[in-house]
Amino acid sequence: KGLSGRASLGAHEGMLFVFPTADQYPFWMIDMHFPIDIVWIRGQTVVDIAPAVPAPAPGDSVATLPLYVPRFPADKVLEIPAGAATRAGIVIGDVLHGI
């Protein structure tokens, strides 16, 4: 379910998905009410970022929602408020600690 249905996300909040193996896990914005940055991580290294992914417009059909797929396999995905990756200076290749 992820962040679907939530009204918002605090400036210093996020959701971390941890998968058993690295793969190109797709994400979509079903039932989302606010934009987010999606950060794909393999081990502790950022392998891709989808910045400022928009929430669907009212009335958008689930069938037409785009899938966001990383360019490289990842075993973790971090969803954070839109713009948070840029504000934190997170870029592809960064090594994250504590995850």
HELIX and SHEET records of a PDB file:
HELIX    1   1 VAL A   62  THR A   64  5                                   3    
HELIX    2   2 ALA A   84  ALA A   88  1                                   5    
SHEET    1   A 4 MET A  15  ASP A  23  0                                        
SHEET    2   A 4 ALA A  74  PRO A  81 -1                                        
SHEET    3   A 4 ILE A  36  ARG A  42 -1                                        
SHEET    4   A 4 THR A  45  VAL A  53 -1                                        
END                                                                             
